[in-house]
Amino acid sequence: MTSPTQLSVVSERTSVPAISTLMHMALATPGLISLAAGFVDQQSLPVALAAEEIAAILADEREGRRALQYGTTIGDHQLRERLMAFLEQDERVPSGTYQHCVSRTVVTTGSQQLLYLISEALLDPGDIVLVESPTYFVYLGVLETRGVRVVGVDIDEGGLRLDALESTLAGLDAKGLLNRVKLIYTISEHSNPSGISLAADRRQPLVDLAKKWSKHQTIFILEDSAYRGLTFDGVEPPSVWSYDPDGETVILARTFSKTFSPGFKTGYGVLPATLLEPVLRLKGNHDFGSGNFAQIVLERAIGGGGYQRHVATLVERYRRKRDVMIASLVEWFGDGDGAVQWTYPQGGLYVWLSLPNEVDTGPDGPFFARCLERGVLYVPGTYAYADATGSAPRNHARLCFGVPSEADLAEGARRLSLALTDCLNPVA
């Protein structure tokens, strides 16, 4: 008789990631148009640029050996210096402004590892994290693993509503729970899942609010900037992080997965000094350093300007795809002011679709089933809500225009429309 396996409490309370289920569906269903996975366009991957940089590295025996060797836990120093110079250009500040931040910059295995490490360093079961409602559902899985209480805060067309955030903090304070609030999580540019960015005039006040309510301990802001750089129109406003010059409140998380290559699996964070050593200790136990080879390739690509030129081509590609997605929704659902509405993202990869209230878009709802029958897949909006009461809205869907071709985006919108018709006019 085989003895039972006694798993840890942490593994037992961790659900199967929703994205894994959706990916399995996409792979197992021939002909399915997936508007679900937040992947990048396969044709956009920088094969020629990567080949050029890799060849140059390996042509130099000394540099090649350095790239093929282990790196450090905190990350390659040349890359971290390059990242701060890049941030100075991005934020439009004088050269040298952020060089003192090099020592607080940690290279991670994608920004997802940074989100996990920050949560591991800060959060105990019963602590409270405030998130946008809706928010990045993969991070909700990380918070579930930590056993924390997640509280959603309403958004509008300008992103996180600061009046709702302050009301939430005041309510928690009145209940004697403010001392358990550790973190405010925001996706400042082209949010996953809504496609909405945090308004420029809310960024400084958000930092001020976090500091105001840090009565018992620091309430950190975790600014997830995974989609910064992929703005289609206009100039990106200064980051939330830029409004925290003392570096005590805002954690900046960025990644190259969307703007260069997810295969490199490289991200980075600029941390408050109080979090640096705890995060490095934990990362040392995770992997004692992210892939060194990818870091050295990226340093060269940024330094030579190839990375910046590549991002410019991505902006044009994804702008066209956004336009096709929106035009197709208009064709099949109307102008977007009626019972079916959607966001109009100014960048990134996502459109947030809202159907009539009576249409259940959840994974067990009729719309999801009809969509599978019609050959189209989306991310159910329920995944993106922190909801312990079961009261989250069930009529939303996240659509990603990153992977499908323009023809598939148009056909996907048609299939969504057919599935909605199936739900609203069922055959007896």
TIGU-897095 format. One record per atom (N, C-alpha, C): residue in three letters; x, y, z. Coordinates in steps of 0.05 Angstrom, whole numbers, plus 5000, padded with zeros to 4 digits. Layout:
<sites>
ALAXYZ
...
</sites>
This chain:
<sites>
MET501749765000
MET500050005000
MET501850255000
THR501250444982
THR502750684980
THR501950885001
SER503850995016
SER503251195036
SER502251455023
PRO500351595036
PRO499351855024
PRO501552065023
THR501352245004
THR503152465002
THR501952695018
GLN503552805037
GLN502653025053
GLN503853285041
LEU502153435027
LEU503053685014
LEU503053915034
SER504454125027
SER504554365044
SER501854515042
VAL501454675062
VAL499054855062
VAL499055035038
VAL501455145032
VAL501755325009
VAL500855194983
SER501854954978
SER501154824953
SER498154744952
GLU497054674975
GLU494354594977
GLU492454824971
ARG493155064979
ARG491355284975
ARG491755424947
THR493655324932
THR494155444905
THR492555304884
SER490755454871
SER489055334850
SER490655294825
VAL489555124807
VAL490755094780
VAL490555364766
PRO492755474756
PRO492655724742
PRO490655724719
ALA488955924718
ALA486855934697
ALA488055934669
ILE490356074666
ILE491556094640
ILE492455824629
SER493255644648
SER494055374639
SER491755224627
THR489355254639
THR486955124628
THR486255234601
LEU486455504598
LEU485755624572
LEU487755544550
MET490255534557
MET492255454538
MET491755174529
HIS491054994547
HIS490454714540
HIS488154704520
MET486054864526
MET483754864508
MET484554954480
ALA486255164478
ALA487055264452
ALA488655054436
LEU490454914450
LEU492054714437
LEU490554464429
ALA488454404445
ALA486954154441
ALA484654184421
THR484154434411
THR481854474394
THR482754584367
PRO483154414346
PRO483954514320
PRO481954724309
GLY483054924297
GLY481355134284
GLY480355344304
LEU480955314329
LEU480055504349
LEU481655764346
ILE480255994345
ILE481556254346
ILE481756334374
SER484156364384
SER484556434412
SER485056734415
LEU483156864428
LEU483457144436
LEU484057154466
ALA485056924476
ALA485456904505
ALA488356954513
ALA490156794503
ALA492956814513
ALA494157084507
GLY495457204527
GLY496757464524
GLY499557444513
PHE499857294491
PHE502457254479
PHE502957474459
VAL505557494451
VAL506257694430
VAL505957564403
ASP505857734383
ASP505557654355
ASP508057494347
GLN507557244338
GLN509757064331
GLN511557194310
GLN510457334291
GLN511957454269
GLN513657694278
SER513057794302
SER514458034311
SER517057974326
LEU517557724332
LEU519857654349
LEU522457734335
PRO524357844349
PRO526757974337
PRO528957774330
VAL528357594311
VAL530257384304
VAL532957504294
ALA532757684275
ALA535157794262
ALA536857954283
LEU535458114299
LEU536958274319
LEU538258094340
ALA536757894349
ALA537957704369
ALA540357554357
ALA540057474331
ALA542257324318
ALA544757504316
GLU544357754309
GLU546557934306
GLU548057984332
GLU546558024354
GLU547758064379
GLU549157814390
ILE547857594387
ILE548957334396
ILE551557274381
ALA551557314355
ALA553957264339
ALA556257444348
ALA555657694354
ALA557757874363
ALA558957794390
ILE557157694408
ILE558157604434
ILE559957364431
LEU559057174415
LEU560556914413
LEU563056944396
ALA563157154380
ALA565557204363
ALA567857304381
ASP567257414404
ASP569257504423
ASP569457294445
GLU571657154444
GLU571956924462
GLU571557004492
ARG572757224499
ARG572457304528
ARG569657374535
GLU568357524517
GLU565557604522
GLU563757364520
GLY564257184502
GLY562656944500
GLY562756774526
ARG565156744537
ARG565356594562
ARG563956734585
ARG564057004585
ARG562657154606
ARG559657104604
ALA558657104579
ALA555757064575
ALA554856784582
LEU556656594578
LEU555856314582
LEU556356224611
GLN557456394628
GLN558056334656
GLN555656414673
TYR555656314698
TYR553656424718
TYR554056724721
GLY551856854727
GLY551957134734
GLY551657174764
THR550757404772
THR550257464801
THR547357464807
THR546657444832
THR543857434840
THR542457694833
ILE543757924836
ILE542458184831
ILE542258244801
GLY544058124785
GLY543958164756
GLY546458304746
ASP546858284720
ASP549258394707
ASP549458694712
HIS551858784722
HIS552159064729
HIS551859244704
GLN553059164682
GLN552959324658
GLN550059354648
LEU548459144650
LEU545659164642
LEU544159344661
ARG544659324687
ARG543259494706
ARG543859794702
GLU546459854695
GLU547160124688
GLU545660214663
ARG545560034644
ARG544260104618
ARG541260144623
LEU540059994641
LEU537160024646
LEU536560294659
MET538260384676
MET537860644688
MET538160874668
ALA540060844650
ALA540361044628
ALA537861034610
PHE536860794605
PHE534460764589
PHE532060894603
LEU531760854629
LEU529560974644
LEU529761284643
GLU532161384644
GLU532561674643
GLU531461784616
GLN531961644595
GLN530861724569
GLN527861694568
ASP526861474579
ASP524061414580
ASP522461624596
GLU523661714618
GLU522261904636
GLU522962194628
ARG524762224608
ARG525562494599
ARG526762664621
VAL528662544635
VAL530162684656
VAL533162694648
PRO534662874660
PRO537562904652
PRO539162644657
SER541062604640
SER542862374643
SER544162374670
GLY544162144683
GLY545362114709
GLY543362134732
THR540962214726
THR538862254747
THR538361994763
TYR538361764749
TYR537661514763
TYR539961334768
GLN542461424764
GLN544661244767
GLN545061144796
HIS544061304815
HIS544161214843
HIS542360984848
CYS540560924829
CYS538660704832
CYS539760434822
VAL542060444810
VAL543260194799
VAL543459984821
SER544360064844
SER544759874867
SER542159764877
ARG539859884871
ARG537259784880
ARG535659654857
THR537059604835
THR535759484812
THR536459184810
VAL534459024809
VAL534758724809
VAL533658614783
VAL535258454769
VAL534458324745
VAL533058054753
THR530758004742
THR529157774749
THR528457604725
THR527557364731
THR526657184709
THR523857264701
GLY523657464685
GLY521157584678
GLY520157754701
SER518257934696
SER517158094718
SER515357924736
GLN514457694726
GLN512757514743
GLN514357424767
GLN516957354763
GLN518557274787
GLN518757504807
LEU518957754797
LEU519157974815
LEU516558004831
LEU514257974818
LEU511757994832
LEU511657774854
TYR512557544848
TYR512557324868
TYR514557394891
LEU516957484884
LEU518857544905
LEU517957764923
ILE516857974912
ILE515758194928
ILE513658094947
SER511857924937
SER509757814954
SER510857634975
GLU512857474968
GLU514057294987
GLU515557455009
ALA516757675002
ALA518257835021
ALA516457995040
LEU514058075030
LEU512458255045
LEU510058125059
LEU508857925048
LEU506157845055
LEU506057585071
ASP504557605093
ASP503857365109
ASP500857315106
PRO499957065112
PRO497157005111
PRO495557205129
GLY493457305117
GLY491757505131
GLY492457795125
ASP494757845113
ASP495358115104
ASP493458195081
ILE493458455075
ILE491558565056
ILE493058695033
VAL492158635008
VAL493258764984
VAL490858884970
LEU491159134961
LEU489159274946
LEU489859274917
VAL487959194900
VAL488459164872
VAL486259304856
GLU486859364831
GLU484759464813
GLU482659254808
SER480259344803
SER478059154798
SER476759224771
PRO477559074749
PRO479058824748
PRO482058864748
THR483558644752
THR486458654753
THR487658414739
TYR490258394739
TYR491758184726
TYR491257924742
PHE489857734729
PHE488957504744
PHE491257314752
VAL493457314737
VAL495657144745
VAL496857224772
TYR496857484777
TYR497857584803
TYR495957514825
LEU493357494819
LEU491457404839
LEU492157124849
GLY493256964830
GLY494056694837
GLY496456694857
VAL498356874852
VAL500556904871
VAL499556984899
LEU497757174900
LEU496657264925
LEU495057044939
GLU493756874924
GLU492356644935
GLU494356464949
THR496556414936
THR498656244947
THR499756354974
ARG499956624975
ARG500856745000
ARG498756745022
GLY496256685015
GLY494156675036
GLY493256945045
VAL493557155028
VAL492757425036
VAL489957485028
ARG488857695040
ARG486257795032
ARG486558005011
VAL485257964988
VAL485458154966
VAL482958314964
VAL483158574963
VAL480858754963
VAL480958914936
GLY478858894921
GLY478759034896
GLY477859324899
VAL478959504883
VAL478259784883
VAL477359864855
ASP475160004853
ASP473960064827
ASP475860234809
ILE475560194783
ILE476960354763
ILE474860494746
ASP475760694730
ASP474160814710
ASP475960864686
GLU475061044668
GLU476661084643
GLU479461194649
GLY479961294673
GLY482561384680
GLY484161194698
GLY483260944699
GLY484560744715
GLY483660744744
LEU485460684763
LEU484760654791
LEU483460914801
ARG481060884813
ARG479661114824
ARG480861184852
LEU481961424854
LEU483261484879
LEU481261544902
ASP478861634894
ASP476761674915
ASP475961404926
ALA475761204909
ALA474960934918
ALA477260814935
LEU479760864927
LEU482060764942
LEU482060884970
GLU481661144972
GLU481761274998
GLU479461175015
SER477061145003
SER474761045018
SER475360765028
THR476660595012
THR477360325021
THR479260325044
LEU481360495042
LEU483260515064
LEU481960615089
ALA480260815087
ALA478860915110
ALA477060705123
GLY475760545106
GLY474060335117
GLY475660125131
LEU477960055121
LEU479659855134
LEU480759965160
ASP481360225160
ASP482360355184
ASP480160355206
ALA477760405198
ALA475560405218
ALA475060135230
LYS475759925215
LYS475359645225
LYS477859555240
GLY479859725243
GLY482359645256
GLY484159465240
LEU483859485213
LEU485359305195
LEU487559445179
LEU487859705183
LEU489759845167
LEU492559735171
ASN493159635194
ASN495759525200
ASN496359275184
ARG494359155171
ARG494858915155
ARG495158985125
VAL494759245118
VAL495059325089
VAL497959355083
LYS498959205065
LYS501859205058
LYS502459325030
LEU500459305012
LEU501159344984
LEU498759444968
ILE499259634950
ILE497359724929
ILE498559644903
TYR497059484887
TYR498059384861
TYR496659524839
THR498159654821
THR496959794798
THR498559724773
ILE497159704751
ILE498359674724
ILE497959944710
SER500160094709
SER499860374702
SER499460424672
GLU500460254655
GLU500160284626
GLU498660054613
HIS496360124600
HIS494959934583
HIS494359664598
SER492959694619
SER492659474638
SER491759214626
ASN492859004637
ASN491858734632
ASN489958674656
PRO487258674652
PRO485858604627
PRO484458834613
SER484259064625
SER482359274615
SER483359434592
GLY486059444588
GLY487159614568
GLY487359904576
ILE486459974600
ILE486360254610
ILE488960324624
SER489860574620
SER492260674634
SER491460854657
LEU493160864677
LEU492761054699
LEU493161334689
ALA491161504694
ALA491261784684
ALA493661924696
ALA494862104680
ALA497262244688
ALA496862404714
ASP494462524717
ASP494062684740
ASP493262534765
ARG493362264763
ARG492862094787
ARG495461974798
ARG497662014784
ARG500061864792
ARG501361984817
GLN501862234817
GLN502962364841
GLN501062334865
PRO498462384861
PRO496562344884
PRO496462064894
LEU496961864877
LEU496961584886
LEU499261544906
VAL501661644899
VAL503961624917
VAL503361774943
ASP502162004941
ASP501462164965
ASP499562004983
LEU497561874971
LEU495561724986
LEU496861495001
ALA498661354987
ALA500061125000
ALA501661215024
LYS502961445022
LYS504561545044
LYS502761645067
LYS500561775059
LYS498661875079
LYS497561655097
TRP496961425085
TRP495661205100
TRP497661005111
SER500261065108
SER502360885120
SER502660965149
LYS500560925165
LYS500561005193
LYS501860805211
HIS501760545204
HIS502860335220
HIS505360215208
GLN505460195182
GLN507760095167
GLN507560205139
THR509660185124
THR509660275097
THR507660125080
ILE505860265067
ILE504160135047
ILE505560185020
PHE506659985009
PHE508160004984
PHE506260014960
ILE507060144939
ILE505660124913
ILE507359954895
LEU506159744884
LEU507559574864
LEU506559664836
GLU508259804822
GLU507459904795
GLU508459704774
ASP506559564762
ASP507059374741
ASP506959514714
SER509259544702
SER509459694677
SER510159514654
ALA508959284653
ALA509559084632
ALA509159184604
TYR507259374600
TYR506559464573
TYR507459744567
ARG509159854585
ARG510260124579
ARG512060104554
GLY511860294537
GLY513260294512
GLY511460214488
LEU509260074494
LEU507459994473
LEU505060174471
THR505660434471
THR503560644469
THR503260724440
PHE500860724429
PHE500360774401
PHE500261064394
ASP499261224412
ASP498861514405
ASP499661684429
GLY500961904423
GLY501762084444
GLY504262004459
VAL504862154480
VAL507262104497
VAL506361984523
GLU507761784532
GLU507161654557
GLU507761844580
PRO505961864600
PRO506462044623
PRO508661924640
PRO509862084658
PRO511761984677
PRO510561754693
SER512261564699
SER511361324715
SER510561414743
VAL509061234756
VAL508361274785
VAL511061284800
TRP512861104793
TRP515461084807
TRP516961344806
SER516761504785
SER518261754782
SER517361964803
TYR514961924814
TYR513962114834
TYR514762034863
ASP516461844865
ASP517561754891
ASP520561784891
PRO521562024890
PRO524462074886
PRO526161954909
ASP524961934933
ASP526461814955
ASP526661514953
GLY525061394936
GLY525161104932
GLY524260944955
GLU522361044971
GLU521560914995
GLU518860764993
THR517260834972
THR514460744971
THR513860574946
VAL514960654923
VAL514060524898
VAL516160314889
ILE515160084882
ILE516659864870
ILE516059864841
LEU518059904824
LEU517659894795
LEU518259624784
ALA516359504770
ALA516759244757
ALA516459274727
ARG518559194712
ARG518459204683
ARG519558944671
THR518958904646
THR519658654633
THR520258704603
PHE521858514592
PHE522458524563
PHE520758314548
SER518958174562
SER517457964549
SER515558074528
LYS514358304532
LYS512458414513
LYS513858594492
THR516058714500
THR517358904482
THR519758794467
PHE520558554474
PHE522858424460
PHE522258134455
SER522657964475
SER522257684471
SER521557544497
PRO519157404498
PRO518557254522
PRO520457014526
GLY521656924505
GLY523556704507
GLY526056774523
PHE526757034525
PHE528957124541
PHE528257124571
LYS525657144576
LYS524657134604
LYS526257314623
THR526457564616
THR528057754631
THR526357994638
GLY526358064664
GLY525058304674
GLY526858434694
TYR525858654706
TYR527458774727
TYR525658944745
GLY526759004769
GLY525259164787
GLY527159364800
VAL526159604806
VAL527559804822
VAL526159814849
LEU527659734870
LEU526459684896
LEU527159904916
PRO525359954935
PRO526060104958
PRO528359964973
ALA530160114985
ALA532459994999
ALA531759785020
THR529459835033
THR528659645054
THR527859375044
LEU527259355018
LEU526459095006
LEU528658954991
LEU530859104986
LEU532958984968
LEU534058724980
GLU535158735004
GLU536458495015
GLU534458265019
PRO532058315030
PRO530158095032
PRO529557965005
VAL529158124985
VAL528558004958
VAL530957854948
LEU533457964951
LEU535757814942
LEU536257554956
ARG535657554982
ARG535857294997
ARG533957084986
LEU531557174981
LEU529556984970
LEU530256904942
LYS531157094926
LYS531957024898
LYS534256834898
GLY536156874917
GLY538356694919
GLY537556404923
ASN535356374937
ASN534256104941
ASN532656004917
HIS531556194901
HIS530156114877
HIS532056014856
ASP533956184848
ASP535656114825
ASP538456234827
PHE539156374848
PHE541656524852
PHE542556674827
GLY540556784812
GLY541256944789
GLY539756864764
SER538457054750
SER537056994725
SER539156944703
GLY538156844681
GLY539856754659
GLY541856974650
ASN544356924652
ASN546457124646
ASN546657184616
PHE546356984599
PHE546657014571
PHE544557214560
ALA542057184568
ALA539957364559
ALA540557654568
GLN541557684592
GLN542157954602
GLN544258094585
ILE546257944577
ILE548358064561
ILE547458134532
VAL545757964521
VAL544558024495
VAL542858274497
LEU541258294518
LEU539458534521
LEU541058784525
GLU543258764540
GLU544959004545
GLU545959114518
ARG546858934501
ARG547859014475
ARG545659124457
ALA543259004458
ALA541059084441
ALA540159364449
ILE540059424475
ILE539259684484
ILE541459894478
GLY543959814484
GLY546160004480
GLY546560084451
GLY545959894432
GLY546359954404
GLY543860074391
GLY541660094405
GLY539260214394
GLY537460024380
GLY538359774377
GLY536659574363
GLY534059514378
TYR534159514404
TYR531759464420
TYR529759684415
GLN530559934416
GLN528760154413
GLN527560154385
ARG529060084365
ARG527960074337
ARG525959844336
HIS526459624349
HIS524559394349
HIS521959474362
VAL522059614385
VAL519659704398
VAL517959884380
ALA519260054365
ALA517860224346
ALA516260064325
THR517459844316
THR515959674297
THR513659534310
LEU513959454336
LEU511759334351
LEU509459524354
VAL509959774360
VAL507859964363
VAL506159984338
GLU507459994315
GLU505960004289
GLU504359754285
ARG505559524290
ARG504159264286
ARG501759244304
TYR502059304329
TYR499859274348
TYR497759484345
ARG498559724335
ARG496559924329
ARG494659824307
ARG495859714286
ARG494159604264
ARG492259384275
LYS493359214291
LYS491658994302
LYS489459104320
ARG490159304337
ARG488059434353
ARG485859544335
ASP486659674314
ASP484659794296
ASP482859584283
VAL484059364275
VAL482459144263
VAL480559024284
MET481558984308
MET479858874329
MET477459064335
ILE477959314338
ILE475859504344
ILE473859524320
ALA474959544296
ALA473259564272
ALA471459324269
SER472559084276
SER470958834274
SER468858824295
LEU469458924319
LEU467358934340
LEU465159124332
VAL465859354320
VAL463859544310
VAL462159414289
GLU463359264271
GLU461859134249
GLU459858934259
TRP460458784280
TRP458758574289
TRP457058644314
PHE457858844328
PHE456358914353
PHE455159194353
GLY455759354333
GLY454859634333
GLY457059824342
ASP456160064350
ASP458160274355
ASP459360264382
GLY458560084399
GLY459760054426
GLY458360214447
ASP456260354440
ASP454760514460
ASP452260374469
GLY451760134459
GLY449259994466
GLY449659794488
ALA448359564485
ALA448459354505
ALA451259214506
VAL452659224483
VAL455359114482
VAL457359344480
GLN459259354498
GLN461159574499
GLN463959454502
TRP465959624497
TRP468759544500
TRP470559784505
THR472859734515
THR474859944519
THR476359994492
TYR477460224490
TYR479060294466
TYR481860344475
PRO483560144476
PRO486260174487
PRO488060354470
GLN489660514484
GLN491560684470
GLN494260554467
GLY494360294475
GLY496860144472
GLY496459874484
GLY498659714486
GLY498459454498
GLY497259244479
LEU495859054491
LEU494858824476
LEU491958744481
TYR490458904498
TYR487858804507
TYR485558984503
VAL483258864498
VAL480658994498
VAL478858864519
TRP477459024534
TRP475658924555
TRP472858944544
LEU471558714540
LEU468958694528
LEU466758664549
SER464658824547
SER462458814566
SER459858744551
LEU458658524559
LEU456158424547
LEU453758504564
PRO451358464554
PRO448958514571
PRO449158364598
ASN448158494619
ASN448458384646
ASN447458094649
GLU445458024633
GLU444357754635
GLU446057534622
VAL448157614607
VAL449757414593
VAL452157344611
ASP452257094620
ASP454356994638
ASP456756904621
THR458957054623
THR461356994608
THR463356814624
GLY462556734648
GLY464256564664
GLY464956304651
PRO467056164662
PRO467955914649
PRO465855694648
ASP463855714666
ASP461655514667
ASP459155634655
GLY459255874644
GLY456856004634
GLY456255924605
PRO453855994596
PRO453055924569
PRO454656064547
PHE455556304551
PHE456956444530
PHE459656314525
PHE461056234545
PHE463656094542
PHE463255834525
ALA461155684532
ALA460555434518
ALA459855484489
ARG458155694484
ARG457455754457
ARG459855854440
CYS461655994453
CYS464056084439
CYS465855854431
LEU466155664449
LEU467655424442
LEU466455274418
GLU463755254418
GLU462355124396
GLU462855284370
ARG462955544372
ARG463355714348
ARG466355734340
GLY468155644358
GLY470955644351
GLY472455894359
VAL471856014382
VAL473356244391
VAL473556234421
LEU475856324431
LEU476456304460
LEU477256584470
TYR476456644495
TYR477056894509
TYR477656824538
VAL478557024553
VAL478956994581
VAL476457094596
PRO475156924611
PRO472757014626
PRO473557234645
GLY471957444646
GLY472557674662
GLY472557614692
THR471057404700
THR470957334729
THR473657274740
TYR475457174723
TYR478157114733
TYR479657354743
ALA478857594734
ALA480357834739
ALA479357994763
TYR477557884778
TYR476458014801
TYR477257884827
ALA478058044847
ALA478457954874
ALA475757944887
ASP474657704890
ASP471857684899
ASP471557454918
ALA471257524944
ALA470857314964
ALA467857264969
THR466157434958
THR463257424963
THR461657304941
GLY462857264917
GLY461457164895
GLY459757374880
SER460357624886
SER458657844874
SER460057984851
ALA462257884842
ALA463658014819
ALA461957994794
PRO462058194777
PRO460458184752
PRO461257954735
ARG459357844721
ARG459857594705
ARG459157644675
ASN459457894666
ASN458657944638
ASN460958074623
HIS463458024632
HIS465758134618
HIS467657924606
ALA469258004587
ALA471257824575
ALA473657984567
ARG476057864570
ARG478457984561
ARG479157874534
LEU479658054515
LEU480457974488
LEU483358074483
CYS485057894472
CYS487757974466
CYS488157964436
PHE489258184425
PHE489658204396
PHE492658164389
GLY494158054408
GLY497058014404
GLY497757794384
VAL496657554388
VAL497457324373
VAL496057294346
PRO493357304345
PRO491957244320
PRO492757424297
SER492457324272
SER492857484249
SER490557684247
GLU490857884230
GLU488758084226
GLU486157944216
ALA486457744199
ALA484157604189
ALA482857444211
ASP484357324229
ASP483257174251
ASP481957354272
LEU482957594275
LEU481657784293
LEU478957854283
ALA478657904257
ALA476057964245
ALA474157734247
GLU475157494242
GLU473457254243
GLU472757194272
GLY474657244291
GLY474057194319
GLY471857374329
ALA471757624320
ALA469557804328
ALA466957704317
ARG466957604292
ARG464457494281
ARG463457254297
ARG465357084305
ARG464556844321
ARG463456924348
LEU464657134360
LEU463657224386
LEU460757324383
SER460257464361
SER457557564355
SER455557334352
LEU456357134337
LEU454656894334
LEU454056764360
ALA456056744377
ALA455656614403
ALA453756774420
LEU453957044419
LEU452157204434
LEU449257174424
THR448957164398
THR446257114386
THR445156844396
ASP446956644397
ASP446056384407
ASP444956394435
CYS446256564452
CYS445456594480
CYS442856744483
LEU442656964467
LEU440357134470
LEU437857024456
ASN438356854436
ASN436056744421
ASN436356444419
PRO436256304442
PRO436556014441
PRO434355874425
VAL435255664411
VAL433355504396
VAL431855314415
ALA429255324414
ALA427655154432
ALA428154854427
</sites>
